[in-house]
Amino acid sequence: MDIQTKHFLAYIDEAADKAAIDTDERRIRFVISSGQMDRDREIVEPSAVAGAIKGFARNPVCLACHQHQLADGMPPVVGSWDIDSFKQLKSRCEMDLIFAATALGETYWQLYKDKHMRAVSIGFGVLDGREEVRGGVRCYVITQIELYEISCVAVG
């Protein structure tokens, strides 16, 4: 199974949700799936992410840029995803990231808190999907995934 990554706009605009950034708890609520078509004309349905959360919950790690090891051999863990905060809404899925109390966690916390970074990306395997035409555009709608990880990324 090929691992794919998809990039989405990250945290919810504070104007829409005042609790999106919680500085006391060092956590931010992110949109982890929006159901929007990406540049490859693919759509990951929010229900696909919701269906994969239980498996992801066994190791809800947040990595730096889809890396599995940093150049110095250290783990690229930025923090962990709060599975209990997961919400599937009509057109998106949201979940809170709790930033680790490490140098790497602190770096990413500052970048996101200060809004220099805004994107996260999901790494997954496609289990099921179908071709469709949406808005006059042929696309591939991914309906079932195995969610491997959710990473902090600079570009969404």
Sine and cosine of phi, psi and omega as CSV:
sin_phi,cos_phi,sin_psi,cos_psi,sin_omega,cos_omega
0.00,0.00,0.76,-0.65,0.04,-1.00
-0.98,0.21,0.67,-0.75,0.11,-0.99
-1.00,0.04,0.78,-0.62,0.06,-1.00
-0.92,-0.40,0.42,-0.91,0.12,-0.99
-0.81,-0.58,0.61,-0.79,0.03,-1.00
-0.75,-0.66,0.66,-0.75,-0.07,-1.00
-0.95,-0.32,0.71,-0.70,-0.01,-1.00
-0.69,-0.72,0.44,-0.90,0.13,-0.99
-0.85,0.53,0.68,-0.74,-0.21,-0.98
-1.00,0.07,-0.99,-0.11,-0.23,-0.97
-0.99,0.16,0.40,-0.92,-0.02,-1.00
-0.95,0.31,0.65,-0.76,0.04,-1.00
-0.84,0.54,0.77,-0.63,-0.02,-1.00
-0.86,0.51,-0.44,0.90,0.04,-1.00
-0.91,0.42,-0.51,0.86,0.02,-1.00
-1.00,0.07,-0.46,0.89,-0.06,-1.00
-0.51,-0.86,0.98,-0.22,-0.05,-1.00
-0.89,0.46,-0.36,0.93,-0.05,-1.00
-1.00,-0.05,0.16,0.99,-0.06,-1.00
-0.87,0.49,-0.61,0.79,0.03,-1.00
-0.90,-0.43,0.89,-0.46,0.01,-1.00
-0.94,-0.34,0.99,-0.16,-0.08,-1.00
-0.95,0.32,-0.49,0.87,0.02,-1.00
-0.92,0.40,-0.64,0.77,-0.04,-1.00
-0.99,-0.12,-0.05,1.00,-0.04,-1.00
0.81,0.59,0.81,0.59,0.00,-1.00
-0.66,-0.75,0.49,-0.87,0.02,-1.00
-0.71,-0.70,0.68,-0.73,0.07,-1.00
-1.00,0.06,0.81,-0.59,-0.02,-1.00
-0.90,-0.43,0.49,-0.87,0.24,-0.97
-1.00,0.08,0.90,-0.44,-0.04,-1.00
-0.98,-0.19,-0.21,0.98,0.11,-0.99
-0.41,-0.91,0.75,-0.66,-0.06,-1.00
-0.90,-0.44,-0.15,0.99,-0.05,-1.00
0.95,0.32,0.21,0.98,0.00,-1.00
-1.00,0.06,0.49,-0.87,0.07,-1.00
-0.96,0.29,0.72,-0.70,0.01,-1.00
-1.00,-0.09,-0.08,-1.00,-0.05,-1.00
-0.91,0.41,-0.35,0.94,0.03,-1.00
-1.00,-0.02,0.18,0.98,-0.05,-1.00
0.86,0.51,0.67,0.74,0.08,-1.00
-0.87,-0.49,0.51,-0.86,0.04,-1.00
-0.77,-0.64,0.80,-0.60,0.15,-0.99
-0.99,-0.15,0.93,-0.36,-0.01,-1.00
-0.89,0.45,0.67,-0.74,0.07,-1.00
-0.81,0.58,-0.55,0.83,0.02,-1.00
-0.91,0.42,-0.47,0.88,0.05,-1.00
-0.92,0.38,-0.66,0.75,0.03,-1.00
-0.92,0.38,-0.70,0.71,0.00,-1.00
-0.86,0.51,-0.63,0.78,0.02,-1.00
-0.93,0.36,-0.36,0.93,-0.04,-1.00
-0.99,-0.13,-0.13,0.99,-0.10,-0.99
-0.89,0.45,-0.62,0.79,-0.03,-1.00
-0.86,0.51,-0.69,0.72,0.04,-1.00
-0.93,0.37,-0.65,0.76,0.02,-1.00
-0.89,0.45,-0.51,0.86,-0.06,-1.00
-0.88,0.47,-0.33,0.94,0.02,-1.00
-0.91,0.42,-0.44,0.90,0.02,-1.00
-0.45,-0.89,0.96,0.28,-0.13,-0.99
-0.99,0.15,0.78,0.62,-0.07,-1.00
-0.98,0.21,0.55,-0.83,0.13,-0.99
-0.94,-0.35,0.86,-0.52,-0.05,-1.00
-0.99,-0.17,0.31,-0.95,0.12,-0.99
-1.00,0.03,0.92,-0.39,0.15,-0.99
0.81,0.59,0.64,0.76,0.04,-1.00
0.88,0.48,0.33,0.94,0.03,-1.00
-0.99,0.12,0.56,-0.83,0.05,-1.00
-0.97,-0.25,-0.16,0.99,0.06,-1.00
-0.31,-0.95,0.67,-0.74,0.06,-1.00
-0.98,0.19,0.26,-0.97,-0.04,-1.00
-0.84,0.54,-0.51,0.86,0.00,-1.00
-1.00,0.03,0.13,0.99,0.02,-1.00
1.00,0.03,-0.11,0.99,-0.01,-1.00
-0.98,0.22,0.39,-0.92,0.02,-1.00
-0.95,0.32,0.59,-0.80,-0.03,-1.00
-1.00,-0.01,0.55,0.83,-0.08,-1.00
-0.99,0.17,0.85,-0.53,0.03,-1.00
-1.00,0.01,-0.56,0.83,-0.02,-1.00
0.09,-1.00,-0.38,-0.92,0.03,-1.00
-0.69,-0.73,0.50,-0.87,0.00,-1.00
-1.00,0.09,0.74,-0.68,0.01,-1.00
-0.99,0.11,1.00,-0.09,-0.05,-1.00
-0.84,0.54,-0.58,0.82,0.00,-1.00
-0.90,0.43,-0.35,0.94,0.00,-1.00
-1.00,0.02,-0.08,1.00,-0.04,-1.00
-0.87,0.49,0.73,-0.68,0.06,-1.00
-0.70,-0.71,0.76,-0.66,0.17,-0.99
-0.98,-0.21,0.90,-0.44,0.08,-1.00
-0.98,-0.18,0.00,-1.00,-0.07,-1.00
-0.83,0.56,-0.74,0.67,-0.12,-0.99
-0.89,-0.45,0.18,0.98,-0.01,-1.00
-0.27,-0.96,0.23,-0.97,0.13,-0.99
-0.87,-0.49,0.63,-0.78,0.01,-1.00
-0.80,-0.59,0.49,-0.87,0.08,-1.00
-0.36,-0.93,0.47,-0.88,0.00,-1.00
-1.00,-0.02,0.67,-0.74,0.13,-0.99
-0.97,-0.24,0.79,-0.61,0.08,-1.00
-0.98,-0.21,0.87,-0.49,-0.08,-1.00
-0.99,0.17,0.68,-0.73,-0.02,-1.00
-0.93,0.36,0.48,-0.88,0.05,-1.00
-1.00,0.02,0.84,0.54,0.04,-1.00
-0.81,-0.59,0.16,-0.99,0.03,-1.00
-0.86,0.50,-0.69,0.72,0.00,-1.00
-0.92,0.40,-0.70,0.72,0.05,-1.00
-0.86,0.51,-0.66,0.76,0.00,-1.00
-0.92,0.40,-0.66,0.75,0.03,-1.00
-0.86,0.51,-0.76,0.65,-0.01,-1.00
-0.93,0.38,-0.62,0.79,0.05,-1.00
-0.83,0.56,-0.75,0.66,-0.02,-1.00
-0.90,0.44,-0.67,0.74,-0.01,-1.00
-0.89,0.45,-0.67,0.74,0.01,-1.00
-0.97,0.24,-0.71,0.71,-0.03,-1.00
-0.85,0.52,-0.65,0.76,-0.01,-1.00
-1.00,0.06,0.09,1.00,0.10,-1.00
0.91,0.41,0.47,0.88,0.13,-0.99
-0.99,0.16,-0.46,0.89,0.11,-0.99
-0.86,-0.51,0.54,-0.84,-0.03,-1.00
-0.63,-0.78,-0.04,1.00,-0.16,-0.99
-0.93,-0.37,0.54,-0.84,0.22,-0.98
-0.79,-0.61,0.26,-0.97,-0.08,-1.00
-0.61,-0.79,0.64,-0.77,0.03,-1.00
-0.98,-0.20,0.64,-0.77,0.10,-0.99
-0.94,-0.34,0.82,-0.58,-0.13,-0.99
-0.45,-0.89,0.26,-0.97,0.16,-0.99
-0.94,-0.34,0.67,-0.74,0.01,-1.00
-0.99,0.13,0.82,-0.57,0.06,-1.00
-0.98,-0.21,-0.49,0.87,0.00,-1.00
-0.33,-0.95,0.47,-0.88,0.04,-1.00
-0.07,-1.00,0.01,-1.00,-0.03,-1.00
-0.43,-0.90,0.42,-0.91,0.11,-0.99
-1.00,0.09,0.60,-0.80,0.03,-1.00
-0.56,-0.83,0.22,-0.98,0.19,-0.98
-0.91,-0.41,0.87,-0.50,0.03,-1.00
-0.81,-0.58,0.82,-0.57,-0.02,-1.00
0.86,0.52,0.55,0.84,0.01,-1.00
0.98,0.19,0.12,0.99,-0.03,-1.00
-0.89,-0.46,0.78,-0.63,0.06,-1.00
-0.97,0.26,0.76,-0.64,-0.03,-1.00
-0.60,-0.80,0.18,-0.98,0.07,-1.00
-0.93,-0.36,0.87,-0.49,-0.03,-1.00
-0.99,-0.15,0.89,-0.45,-0.03,-1.00
-1.00,-0.01,0.87,-0.49,-0.13,-0.99
-0.96,-0.29,-0.26,0.97,0.02,-1.00
-0.51,-0.86,0.75,-0.66,-0.02,-1.00
-0.70,-0.71,0.28,-0.96,0.30,-0.96
-0.95,-0.31,0.90,-0.44,-0.07,-1.00
-1.00,0.05,0.90,-0.43,-0.03,-1.00
-1.00,0.01,-0.70,0.71,-0.06,-1.00
-0.27,-0.96,0.31,-0.95,0.10,-1.00
-0.79,-0.61,0.85,-0.53,-0.11,-0.99
-0.93,-0.37,0.45,-0.89,0.21,-0.98
-0.99,0.13,0.77,-0.63,-0.01,-1.00
-0.69,-0.72,0.44,-0.90,-0.03,-1.00
-0.98,0.19,-0.53,0.85,-0.04,-1.00
-0.84,-0.54,0.77,-0.64,0.00,-1.00
-0.97,-0.25,0.00,0.00,0.00,0.00
